[in-house]
Amino acid sequence: MLDPSFFSYVTVMSITPGPNNLLLATSGVNFGFKRTLPMVFGIMLGCAMQVVLAGVALEVLLHWMSAIRLPLTLVGCGYLLWLSWKIFRAGAPEARDSVQPMTILSGALFQAVNPKAWLMASNVALMYANSNGVAAIVVGFALLNLPCILIWAALGDRLRSHLQIAWKRQAFNSLMALSLVVTTGWMLYDALQLV
């Protein structure tokens, strides 16, 4: 049986701001809740797959992660900066037609370069896989993660009606882009401290 600390940890890690939740809120604002759902399910599936990988191959994974921590962080940060630019441009009327929300596959694949998601999956596997089994923690994780990330997509959708004026939407997208840039800077700083 999964203990209360599992529920608390997964809920807190899933609902607090991070790359996934900032992207979900931004997608909700720009594309609405319904069009953001594939991204939501992709993120949930990607995170659940990370828990499977971490739980099944924990020793190998942890050794591998320590060896590629900096390159993975650099790739992830580069991708976050690119996403920041796309978010910033999403508010420009001339760019809106070419921008689409993430698909289920791109949401899942994004988890491969999301350091917060790897940290969360590794910690869940470390703390709970031995006593509960991988299947139980994956199902529990997905069931807790989904409503937490749905909140961010719904929040973005609710903000959508308040951000119909171009300058307001651009200001929101700029704030979200800046938040991702700051998150990226923080991750880079932490990664470089370990070198």
Solvent accessible surface area in square Angstrom, and as a share of the most:
residue,aa,sasa,rsa
1,M,213,0.95
2,L,23,0.12
3,D,61,0.32
4,P,110,0.69
5,S,59,0.38
6,F,0,0.00
7,F,85,0.36
8,S,64,0.41
9,Y,47,0.18
10,V,0,0.00
11,T,48,0.28
12,V,79,0.46
13,M,33,0.15
14,S,4,0.03
15,I,61,0.31
16,T,48,0.28
17,P,91,0.57
18,G,6,0.06
19,P,2,0.01
20,N,16,0.08
21,N,4,0.02
22,L,14,0.07
23,L,9,0.05
24,L,0,0.00
25,A,3,0.02
26,T,7,0.04
27,S,8,0.05
28,G,0,0.00
29,V,0,0.00
30,N,8,0.04
31,F,21,0.09
32,G,4,0.04
33,F,66,0.27
34,K,168,0.71
35,R,114,0.41
36,T,0,0.00
37,L,46,0.23
38,P,57,0.36
39,M,3,0.01
40,V,0,0.00
41,F,74,0.31
42,G,0,0.00
43,I,0,0.00
44,M,26,0.12
45,L,93,0.46
46,G,5,0.05
47,C,1,0.01
48,A,11,0.08
49,M,109,0.49
50,Q,6,0.03
51,V,0,0.00
52,V,44,0.25
53,L,84,0.42
54,A,0,0.00
55,G,15,0.14
56,V,111,0.64
57,A,43,0.33
58,L,37,0.19
59,E,149,0.67
60,V,108,0.62
61,L,15,0.07
62,L,62,0.31
63,H,138,0.62
64,W,111,0.39
65,M,35,0.16
66,S,82,0.53
67,A,71,0.55
68,I,45,0.23
69,R,103,0.38
70,L,51,0.25
71,P,70,0.44
72,L,30,0.15
73,T,9,0.05
74,L,89,0.44
75,V,91,0.53
76,G,0,0.00
77,C,2,0.01
78,G,39,0.38
79,Y,66,0.25
80,L,0,0.00
81,L,79,0.39
82,W,131,0.46
83,L,13,0.07
84,S,4,0.02
85,W,149,0.52
86,K,73,0.31
87,I,11,0.06
88,F,82,0.34
89,R,82,0.30
90,A,7,0.05
91,G,1,0.01
92,A,14,0.11
93,P,89,0.56
94,E,132,0.59
95,A,12,0.10
96,R,81,0.29
97,D,131,0.68
98,S,96,0.62
99,V,24,0.14
100,Q,120,0.53
101,P,23,0.14
102,M,28,0.13
103,T,80,0.46
104,I,80,0.41
105,L,112,0.56
106,S,38,0.25
107,G,0,0.00
108,A,25,0.20
109,L,111,0.55
110,F,4,0.02
111,Q,1,0.00
112,A,49,0.38
113,V,26,0.15
114,N,2,0.01
115,P,30,0.19
116,K,41,0.17
117,A,2,0.02
118,W,15,0.05
119,L,95,0.47
120,M,6,0.03
121,A,1,0.01
122,S,7,0.05
123,N,39,0.20
124,V,0,0.00
125,A,1,0.01
126,L,86,0.43
127,M,97,0.43
128,Y,14,0.05
129,A,12,0.09
130,N,149,0.76
131,S,91,0.59
132,N,29,0.15
133,G,32,0.31
134,V,40,0.23
135,A,79,0.61
136,A,42,0.33
137,I,0,0.00
138,V,25,0.14
139,V,88,0.50
140,G,9,0.09
141,F,1,0.00
142,A,18,0.14
143,L,123,0.61
144,L,35,0.17
145,N,2,0.01
146,L,39,0.19
147,P,66,0.42
148,C,7,0.04
149,I,3,0.01
150,L,46,0.23
151,I,90,0.46
152,W,39,0.14
153,A,0,0.00
154,A,39,0.30
155,L,83,0.41
156,G,0,0.00
157,D,46,0.24
158,R,173,0.63
159,L,55,0.27
160,R,80,0.29
161,S,80,0.52
162,H,124,0.56
163,L,22,0.11
164,Q,112,0.50
165,I,93,0.47
166,A,54,0.42
167,W,170,0.59
168,K,69,0.29
169,R,11,0.04
170,Q,45,0.20
171,A,53,0.41
172,F,23,0.10
173,N,0,0.00
174,S,34,0.22
175,L,104,0.52
176,M,23,0.10
177,A,7,0.06
178,L,105,0.52
179,S,32,0.21
180,L,0,0.00
181,V,63,0.36
182,V,96,0.55
183,T,24,0.14
184,T,1,0.01
185,G,36,0.35
186,W,166,0.58
187,M,23,0.10
188,L,45,0.22
189,Y,132,0.50
190,D,55,0.28
191,A,3,0.02
192,L,99,0.49
193,Q,110,0.49
194,L,119,0.59
195,V,129,0.74
